[in-house]
């Protein structure tokens, strides 16, 4: 598993929905990669700090701003070499 693979799978890993084979590969990579171990820790801290935000708690204007930012980010995303 590459670092990029891990980043793409971290949500599934944290939610416990990663297939067993990928889960093993994920954990082996984290055990061997200090940078991915730090990234995983940062994701856990972020989730614990922010918690779960209910969609209804976000104003319509803020929701549109966030959705626009993600649309723009996706449109600007370039594949990594």
Backbone atoms as SQL, in Angstrom:
CREATE TABLE atoms (id INTEGER PRIMARY KEY, chain TEXT, resi INTEGER, resn TEXT, atom TEXT, x REAL, y REAL, z REAL);
INSERT INTO atoms VALUES
  (1, 'A', 1, 'UNK', 'N', 0.849, -1.174, 0.000),
  (2, 'A', 1, 'UNK', 'CA', 0.000, 0.000, 0.000),
  (3, 'A', 1, 'UNK', 'C', 0.890, 1.231, 0.000),
  (4, 'A', 2, 'UNK', 'N', 0.531, 2.203, -0.810),
  (5, 'A', 2, 'UNK', 'CA', 1.269, 3.463, -0.850),
  (6, 'A', 2, 'UNK', 'C', 0.648, 4.450, 0.134),
  (7, 'A', 3, 'UNK', 'N', 1.376, 5.539, 0.382),
  (8, 'A', 3, 'UNK', 'CA', 0.846, 6.594, 1.248),
  (9, 'A', 3, 'UNK', 'C', -0.428, 7.182, 0.650),
  (10, 'A', 4, 'UNK', 'N', -0.456, 7.368, -0.649),
  (11, 'A', 4, 'UNK', 'CA', -1.650, 7.912, -1.311),
  (12, 'A', 4, 'UNK', 'C', -2.838, 6.966, -1.143),
  (13, 'A', 5, 'UNK', 'N', -2.597, 5.663, -1.269),
  (14, 'A', 5, 'UNK', 'CA', -3.670, 4.679, -1.046),
  (15, 'A', 5, 'UNK', 'C', -4.231, 4.826, 0.359),
  (16, 'A', 6, 'UNK', 'N', -3.337, 4.973, 1.332),
  (17, 'A', 6, 'UNK', 'CA', -3.760, 5.085, 2.723),
  (18, 'A', 6, 'UNK', 'C', -4.647, 6.315, 2.915),
  (19, 'A', 7, 'UNK', 'N', -4.237, 7.445, 2.359),
  (20, 'A', 7, 'UNK', 'CA', -5.025, 8.675, 2.484),
  (21, 'A', 7, 'UNK', 'C', -6.424, 8.474, 1.907),
  (22, 'A', 8, 'UNK', 'N', -6.507, 7.780, 0.788),
  (23, 'A', 8, 'UNK', 'CA', -7.802, 7.558, 0.146),
  (24, 'A', 8, 'UNK', 'C', -8.683, 6.587, 0.936),
  (25, 'A', 9, 'UNK', 'N', -8.066, 5.743, 1.762),
  (26, 'A', 9, 'UNK', 'CA', -8.820, 4.717, 2.499),
  (27, 'A', 9, 'UNK', 'C', -9.040, 5.047, 3.972),
  (28, 'A', 10, 'UNK', 'N', -8.467, 6.145, 4.454),
  (29, 'A', 10, 'UNK', 'CA', -8.497, 6.418, 5.888),
  (30, 'A', 10, 'UNK', 'C', -9.916, 6.523, 6.438),
  (31, 'A', 11, 'UNK', 'N', -10.832, 7.113, 5.702),
  (32, 'A', 11, 'UNK', 'CA', -12.208, 7.234, 6.197),
  (33, 'A', 11, 'UNK', 'C', -12.842, 5.866, 6.379),
  (34, 'A', 12, 'UNK', 'N', -12.693, 5.008, 5.383),
  (35, 'A', 12, 'UNK', 'CA', -13.244, 3.649, 5.498),
  (36, 'A', 12, 'UNK', 'C', -12.602, 2.908, 6.661),
  (37, 'A', 13, 'UNK', 'N', -11.302, 3.095, 6.851),
  (38, 'A', 13, 'UNK', 'CA', -10.602, 2.440, 7.965),
  (39, 'A', 13, 'UNK', 'C', -11.187, 2.900, 9.301),
  (40, 'A', 14, 'UNK', 'N', -11.307, 4.207, 9.473),
  (41, 'A', 14, 'UNK', 'CA', -11.805, 4.749, 10.736),
  (42, 'A', 14, 'UNK', 'C', -13.264, 4.403, 10.990),
  (43, 'A', 15, 'UNK', 'N', -14.031, 4.215, 9.912),
  (44, 'A', 15, 'UNK', 'CA', -15.440, 3.838, 10.064),
  (45, 'A', 15, 'UNK', 'C', -15.622, 2.330, 10.191),
  (46, 'A', 16, 'UNK', 'N', -14.533, 1.574, 10.042),
  (47, 'A', 16, 'UNK', 'CA', -14.610, 0.120, 10.174),
  (48, 'A', 16, 'UNK', 'C', -15.250, -0.561, 8.984),
  (49, 'A', 17, 'UNK', 'N', -15.208, 0.085, 7.816),
  (50, 'A', 17, 'UNK', 'CA', -15.838, -0.496, 6.629),
  (51, 'A', 17, 'UNK', 'C', -14.829, -0.984, 5.585),
  (52, 'A', 18, 'UNK', 'N', -13.566, -0.943, 5.928),
  (53, 'A', 18, 'UNK', 'CA', -12.522, -1.399, 5.014),
  (54, 'A', 18, 'UNK', 'C', -12.538, -2.925, 4.959),
  (55, 'A', 19, 'UNK', 'N', -12.484, -3.509, 3.763),
  (56, 'A', 19, 'UNK', 'CA', -12.418, -4.969, 3.669),
  (57, 'A', 19, 'UNK', 'C', -11.219, -5.509, 4.461),
  (58, 'A', 20, 'UNK', 'N', -11.350, -6.706, 4.995),
  (59, 'A', 20, 'UNK', 'CA', -10.346, -7.286, 5.894),
  (60, 'A', 20, 'UNK', 'C', -8.937, -7.265, 5.292),
  (61, 'A', 21, 'UNK', 'N', -8.806, -7.635, 4.035),
  (62, 'A', 21, 'UNK', 'CA', -7.479, -7.664, 3.396),
  (63, 'A', 21, 'UNK', 'C', -6.869, -6.266, 3.331),
  (64, 'A', 22, 'UNK', 'N', -7.674, -5.279, 2.972),
  (65, 'A', 22, 'UNK', 'CA', -7.190, -3.900, 2.918),
  (66, 'A', 22, 'UNK', 'C', -6.889, -3.369, 4.311),
  (67, 'A', 23, 'UNK', 'N', -7.664, -3.785, 5.288),
  (68, 'A', 23, 'UNK', 'CA', -7.440, -3.373, 6.668),
  (69, 'A', 23, 'UNK', 'C', -6.061, -3.832, 7.148),
  (70, 'A', 24, 'UNK', 'N', -5.703, -5.055, 6.831),
  (71, 'A', 24, 'UNK', 'CA', -4.390, -5.595, 7.209),
  (72, 'A', 24, 'UNK', 'C', -3.289, -4.798, 6.527),
  (73, 'A', 25, 'UNK', 'N', -3.435, -4.560, 5.227),
  (74, 'A', 25, 'UNK', 'CA', -2.439, -3.789, 4.480),
  (75, 'A', 25, 'UNK', 'C', -2.319, -2.367, 5.029),
  (76, 'A', 26, 'UNK', 'N', -3.439, -1.776, 5.387),
  (77, 'A', 26, 'UNK', 'CA', -3.473, -0.428, 5.955),
  (78, 'A', 26, 'UNK', 'C', -2.654, -0.392, 7.246),
  (79, 'A', 27, 'UNK', 'N', -2.949, -1.328, 8.150),
  (80, 'A', 27, 'UNK', 'CA', -2.268, -1.350, 9.442),
  (81, 'A', 27, 'UNK', 'C', -0.777, -1.666, 9.303),
  (82, 'A', 28, 'UNK', 'N', -0.408, -2.541, 8.380),
  (83, 'A', 28, 'UNK', 'CA', 1.008, -2.822, 8.131),
  (84, 'A', 28, 'UNK', 'C', 1.724, -1.561, 7.648),
  (85, 'A', 29, 'UNK', 'N', 1.080, -0.817, 6.767),
  (86, 'A', 29, 'UNK', 'CA', 1.691, 0.410, 6.266),
  (87, 'A', 29, 'UNK', 'C', 1.871, 1.421, 7.398),
  (88, 'A', 30, 'UNK', 'N', 0.838, 1.605, 8.222),
  (89, 'A', 30, 'UNK', 'CA', 0.919, 2.554, 9.341),
  (90, 'A', 30, 'UNK', 'C', 2.043, 2.156, 10.297),
  (91, 'A', 31, 'UNK', 'N', 2.209, 0.863, 10.527),
  (92, 'A', 31, 'UNK', 'CA', 3.276, 0.384, 11.412),
  (93, 'A', 31, 'UNK', 'C', 4.660, 0.709, 10.875),
  (94, 'A', 32, 'UNK', 'N', 4.794, 0.847, 9.561),
  (95, 'A', 32, 'UNK', 'CA', 6.098, 1.054, 8.947),
  (96, 'A', 32, 'UNK', 'C', 6.343, 2.482, 8.467),
  (97, 'A', 33, 'UNK', 'N', 5.325, 3.327, 8.466),
  (98, 'A', 33, 'UNK', 'CA', 5.440, 4.679, 7.895),
  (99, 'A', 33, 'UNK', 'C', 5.079, 5.720, 8.962),
  (100, 'A', 34, 'UNK', 'N', 6.078, 6.402, 9.458),
  (101, 'A', 34, 'UNK', 'CA', 5.855, 7.394, 10.507),
  (102, 'A', 34, 'UNK', 'C', 4.940, 8.520, 10.034),
  (103, 'A', 35, 'UNK', 'N', 5.025, 8.885, 8.750),
  (104, 'A', 35, 'UNK', 'CA', 4.204, 9.978, 8.231),
  (105, 'A', 35, 'UNK', 'C', 2.730, 9.592, 8.170),
  (106, 'A', 36, 'UNK', 'N', 2.456, 8.388, 7.755),
  (107, 'A', 36, 'UNK', 'CA', 1.062, 7.933, 7.708),
  (108, 'A', 36, 'UNK', 'C', 0.516, 7.687, 9.106),
  (109, 'A', 37, 'UNK', 'N', 1.368, 7.249, 10.021),
  (110, 'A', 37, 'UNK', 'CA', 0.946, 7.084, 11.412),
  (111, 'A', 37, 'UNK', 'C', 0.542, 8.440, 11.991),
  (112, 'A', 38, 'UNK', 'N', 1.322, 9.471, 11.674),
  (113, 'A', 38, 'UNK', 'CA', 0.984, 10.820, 12.133),
  (114, 'A', 38, 'UNK', 'C', -0.315, 11.299, 11.491),
  (115, 'A', 39, 'UNK', 'N', -0.464, 11.031, 10.208),
  (116, 'A', 39, 'UNK', 'CA', -1.689, 11.434, 9.504),
  (117, 'A', 39, 'UNK', 'C', -2.911, 10.762, 10.146),
  (118, 'A', 40, 'UNK', 'N', -2.808, 9.479, 10.422),
  (119, 'A', 40, 'UNK', 'CA', -3.913, 8.756, 11.049),
  (120, 'A', 40, 'UNK', 'C', -4.230, 9.352, 12.414),
  (121, 'A', 41, 'UNK', 'N', -3.203, 9.660, 13.189),
  (122, 'A', 41, 'UNK', 'CA', -3.419, 10.295, 14.497),
  (123, 'A', 41, 'UNK', 'C', -4.100, 11.653, 14.340),
  (124, 'A', 42, 'UNK', 'N', -3.679, 12.438, 13.341),
  (125, 'A', 42, 'UNK', 'CA', -4.294, 13.742, 13.103),
  (126, 'A', 42, 'UNK', 'C', -5.769, 13.600, 12.743),
  (127, 'A', 43, 'UNK', 'N', -6.087, 12.608, 11.938),
  (128, 'A', 43, 'UNK', 'CA', -7.486, 12.374, 11.573),
  (129, 'A', 43, 'UNK', 'C', -8.307, 12.005, 12.807),
  (130, 'A', 44, 'UNK', 'N', -7.754, 11.180, 13.660),
  (131, 'A', 44, 'UNK', 'CA', -8.470, 10.797, 14.891),
  (132, 'A', 44, 'UNK', 'C', -8.698, 12.001, 15.796),
  (133, 'A', 45, 'UNK', 'N', -7.674, 12.852, 15.940),
  (134, 'A', 45, 'UNK', 'CA', -7.807, 14.055, 16.766),
  (135, 'A', 45, 'UNK', 'C', -8.835, 15.001, 16.156),
  (136, 'A', 46, 'UNK', 'N', -8.815, 15.164, 14.858),
  (137, 'A', 46, 'UNK', 'CA', -9.782, 16.036, 14.188),
  (138, 'A', 46, 'UNK', 'C', -11.205, 15.553, 14.431),
  (139, 'A', 47, 'UNK', 'N', -11.416, 14.269, 14.272),
  (140, 'A', 47, 'UNK', 'CA', -12.759, 13.700, 14.485),
  (141, 'A', 47, 'UNK', 'C', -13.195, 13.886, 15.933),
  (142, 'A', 48, 'UNK', 'N', -12.284, 13.643, 16.872),
  (143, 'A', 48, 'UNK', 'CA', -12.620, 13.797, 18.291),
  (144, 'A', 48, 'UNK', 'C', -12.891, 15.255, 18.642),
  (145, 'A', 49, 'UNK', 'N', -12.165, 16.172, 18.011),
  (146, 'A', 49, 'UNK', 'CA', -12.321, 17.593, 18.302),
  (147, 'A', 49, 'UNK', 'C', -13.591, 18.163, 17.688),
  (148, 'A', 50, 'UNK', 'N', -13.809, 17.862, 16.439),
  (149, 'A', 50, 'UNK', 'CA', -14.948, 18.428, 15.722),
  (150, 'A', 50, 'UNK', 'C', -16.226, 17.649, 16.001),
  (151, 'A', 51, 'UNK', 'N', -16.086, 16.361, 16.178),
  (152, 'A', 51, 'UNK', 'CA', -17.261, 15.535, 16.354),
  (153, 'A', 51, 'UNK', 'C', -17.998, 15.398, 15.041),
  (154, 'A', 52, 'UNK', 'N', -19.223, 15.040, 15.105),
  (155, 'A', 52, 'UNK', 'CA', -20.032, 14.902, 13.898),
  (156, 'A', 52, 'UNK', 'C', -20.917, 16.132, 13.774),
  (157, 'A', 53, 'UNK', 'N', -20.844, 16.748, 12.636),
  (158, 'A', 53, 'UNK', 'CA', -21.647, 17.933, 12.375),
  (159, 'A', 53, 'UNK', 'C', -22.916, 17.501, 11.648),
  (160, 'A', 54, 'UNK', 'N', -24.022, 17.855, 12.212),
  (161, 'A', 54, 'UNK', 'CA', -25.306, 17.554, 11.602),
  (162, 'A', 54, 'UNK', 'C', -25.550, 18.532, 10.463),
  (163, 'A', 55, 'UNK', 'N', -26.018, 18.052, 9.334),
  (164, 'A', 55, 'UNK', 'CA', -26.250, 18.902, 8.164),
  (165, 'A', 55, 'UNK', 'C', -27.181, 20.063, 8.490),
  (166, 'A', 56, 'UNK', 'N', -28.139, 19.825, 9.374),
  (167, 'A', 56, 'UNK', 'CA', -29.100, 20.873, 9.731),
  (168, 'A', 56, 'UNK', 'C', -28.474, 21.988, 10.567),
  (169, 'A', 57, 'UNK', 'N', -27.292, 21.737, 11.143),
  (170, 'A', 57, 'UNK', 'CA', -26.658, 22.763, 11.969),
  (171, 'A', 57, 'UNK', 'C', -25.868, 23.779, 11.146),
  (172, 'A', 58, 'UNK', 'N', -25.765, 23.561, 9.840),
  (173, 'A', 58, 'UNK', 'CA', -25.031, 24.460, 8.963),
  (174, 'A', 58, 'UNK', 'C', -26.027, 25.339, 8.216),
  (175, 'A', 59, 'UNK', 'N', -25.758, 26.630, 8.220),
  (176, 'A', 59, 'UNK', 'CA', -26.666, 27.541, 7.521),
  (177, 'A', 59, 'UNK', 'C', -26.629, 27.244, 6.021),
  (178, 'A', 60, 'UNK', 'N', -27.709, 27.555, 5.308),
  (179, 'A', 60, 'UNK', 'CA', -27.727, 27.325, 3.860),
  (180, 'A', 60, 'UNK', 'C', -26.579, 28.044, 3.140),
  (181, 'A', 61, 'UNK', 'N', -26.235, 29.259, 3.575),
  (182, 'A', 61, 'UNK', 'CA', -25.146, 30.000, 2.937),
  (183, 'A', 61, 'UNK', 'C', -23.807, 29.305, 3.163),
  (184, 'A', 62, 'UNK', 'N', -23.568, 28.843, 4.393),
  (185, 'A', 62, 'UNK', 'CA', -22.317, 28.144, 4.693),
  (186, 'A', 62, 'UNK', 'C', -22.246, 26.828, 3.924),
  (187, 'A', 63, 'UNK', 'N', -23.366, 26.151, 3.822),
  (188, 'A', 63, 'UNK', 'CA', -23.412, 24.887, 3.069),
  (189, 'A', 63, 'UNK', 'C', -23.023, 25.110, 1.613),
  (190, 'A', 64, 'UNK', 'N', -23.587, 26.139, 0.993),
  (191, 'A', 64, 'UNK', 'CA', -23.277, 26.442, -0.406),
  (192, 'A', 64, 'UNK', 'C', -21.813, 26.836, -0.575),
  (193, 'A', 65, 'UNK', 'N', -21.279, 27.581, 0.378),
  (194, 'A', 65, 'UNK', 'CA', -19.866, 27.968, 0.321),
  (195, 'A', 65, 'UNK', 'C', -18.973, 26.731, 0.378),
  (196, 'A', 66, 'UNK', 'N', -19.278, 25.829, 1.295),
  (197, 'A', 66, 'UNK', 'CA', -18.489, 24.595, 1.412),
  (198, 'A', 66, 'UNK', 'C', -18.605, 23.737, 0.162),
  (199, 'A', 67, 'UNK', 'N', -19.821, 23.558, -0.324),
  (200, 'A', 67, 'UNK', 'CA', -20.007, 22.750, -1.533),
  (201, 'A', 67, 'UNK', 'C', -19.275, 23.359, -2.723),
  (202, 'A', 68, 'UNK', 'N', -19.315, 24.685, -2.840),
  (203, 'A', 68, 'UNK', 'CA', -18.595, 25.364, -3.912),
  (204, 'A', 68, 'UNK', 'C', -17.094, 25.164, -3.802),
  (205, 'A', 69, 'UNK', 'N', -16.586, 25.239, -2.578),
  (206, 'A', 69, 'UNK', 'CA', -15.148, 25.035, -2.368),
  (207, 'A', 69, 'UNK', 'C', -14.739, 23.630, -2.773),
  (208, 'A', 70, 'UNK', 'N', -15.539, 22.645, -2.421),
  (209, 'A', 70, 'UNK', 'CA', -15.207, 21.273, -2.793),
  (210, 'A', 70, 'UNK', 'C', -15.333, 21.050, -4.291),
  (211, 'A', 71, 'UNK', 'N', -16.323, 21.668, -4.923),
  (212, 'A', 71, 'UNK', 'CA', -16.443, 21.560, -6.376),
  (213, 'A', 71, 'UNK', 'C', -15.224, 22.163, -7.054),
  (214, 'A', 72, 'UNK', 'N', -14.805, 23.341, -6.576),
  (215, 'A', 72, 'UNK', 'CA', -13.630, 24.002, -7.145),
  (216, 'A', 72, 'UNK', 'C', -12.372, 23.192, -6.907),
  (217, 'A', 73, 'UNK', 'N', -12.231, 22.635, -5.702),
  (218, 'A', 73, 'UNK', 'CA', -11.050, 21.830, -5.382),
  (219, 'A', 73, 'UNK', 'C', -10.987, 20.624, -6.303),
  (220, 'A', 74, 'UNK', 'N', -12.090, 19.971, -6.494),
  (221, 'A', 74, 'UNK', 'CA', -12.133, 18.770, -7.338),
  (222, 'A', 74, 'UNK', 'C', -11.806, 19.121, -8.784),
  (223, 'A', 75, 'UNK', 'N', -12.307, 20.242, -9.247),
  (224, 'A', 75, 'UNK', 'CA', -12.042, 20.662, -10.619),
  (225, 'A', 75, 'UNK', 'C', -10.577, 21.005, -10.825),
  (226, 'A', 76, 'UNK', 'N', -9.933, 21.503, -9.776),
  (227, 'A', 76, 'UNK', 'CA', -8.519, 21.890, -9.858),
  (228, 'A', 76, 'UNK', 'C', -7.566, 20.757, -9.535),
  (229, 'A', 77, 'UNK', 'N', -8.094, 19.646, -9.032),
  (230, 'A', 77, 'UNK', 'CA', -7.228, 18.538, -8.614),
  (231, 'A', 77, 'UNK', 'C', -6.471, 17.978, -9.812),
  (232, 'A', 78, 'UNK', 'N', -5.237, 17.733, -9.569),
  (233, 'A', 78, 'UNK', 'CA', -4.369, 17.149, -10.602),
  (234, 'A', 78, 'UNK', 'C', -3.885, 15.796, -10.097),
  (235, 'A', 79, 'UNK', 'N', -3.822, 14.795, -10.943),
  (236, 'A', 79, 'UNK', 'CA', -3.307, 13.503, -10.501),
  (237, 'A', 79, 'UNK', 'C', -1.842, 13.614, -10.093),
  (238, 'A', 80, 'UNK', 'N', -1.482, 12.910, -9.067),
  (239, 'A', 80, 'UNK', 'CA', -0.086, 12.882, -8.616),
  (240, 'A', 80, 'UNK', 'C', 0.726, 12.018, -9.571),
  (241, 'A', 81, 'UNK', 'N', 1.988, 12.401, -9.783),
  (242, 'A', 81, 'UNK', 'CA', 2.836, 11.588, -10.688),
  (243, 'A', 81, 'UNK', 'C', 3.084, 10.208, -10.138);
